[in-house]
Amino acid sequence: MFEAKATIKNEAGIHCRPSAILIKEGSAYPGEILVTAPTGSCDLTSALECIMLGLEQGTEITIQVTGPDEEAYAHKLVELFETHFDFPPQ
């Protein structure tokens, strides 16, 4: 298991569209992923669970990845969680 920390940077937090991107990425991984926030945890298989974490800008999360290339995958997820998603760009 590899553990990494990330801070939500998107101004609107992790809402429907960013969570869909995260779930798509998480579902493609053959191992296990657990995202833990002050409000709870989810395994990145459900957009609704991800949204229900209430990940607002500035929230620090912990990402635990277990499986092949876990360190590289954890860093990839950190990068996604720290993305400034703008739909459309402003």
N, C-alpha and C positions, 0 to 999 in steps of 0.2 A: 504494500500500500504506500502511495505517495500522497502527501498533503501539501496544499498550497493555499495561500491567502489571496483574495482579490477585493478590490473596492469598487462598488458600482459608480460609474462615472456619467452614465447617461442622465441628462437633465430630467427626463420624465421617468427615470427608474426602469425597471424591467417590466414592461407591460406586454400586451398580446404579441406584437410583431417581434420584438427581441426574444421573447420566450419561445416563440416558434422556431427561431434560428437556433437557439440553444438546445431545444429538444431534438431538433433534427440532427445536430452534431452529437448530442449525448446518446441518441438511439443508435447511431452508427458504430459506437464503440462496443467491442465484444466483451468487455469486462464490466465492472461495477463502478458507478459514479454516485457519490453522495455530496450534496450541497447543503451546508449548514449555515444558517443565519440566526440572529438573535430571536427571530420569530418562529423558528422551526427548521425542519429538514425535508429534502425531497431528493429523489434519485434521477432526475432529469429524463423521466419517461412520460411525464404529463405536463402539458403547458399550463393547465389549471392549477396543479400543485405548485408549479414554479411561480405563477402569478400570485397565488395565495401567500407566498412568503413575504409579500409586500416589500420587495427590494427597491428601496428609494435611493436616490443619489447620495453617496457618502456611506452607505451601509457596507460594513466589512463582512465578507463571507469566507468560509473555509470549504475548499473542494478536496475531496478524498477520491483518489482513483486507484482501483485495484485491477490489474490485468496486464496485458502486453503493452510495452512502451508507456507505462503509466506516468512516468515523469514528463515525457514529451507531451502526452495528451493533457495532463493537468495544466501545463504551461499554455497549451492551445486554448483550453477553457478559460483560464485566467484572462488571456488576451480578449476573448469574446465577451466575458462579463465586464471587462473594463473598456469596451468599445463605446464611443459616443454615437449611438444610433440616432440618426435624424431622418425622419420620413415625412416629407421630403427634406433635403438639406436646407438649412436656413442661413 
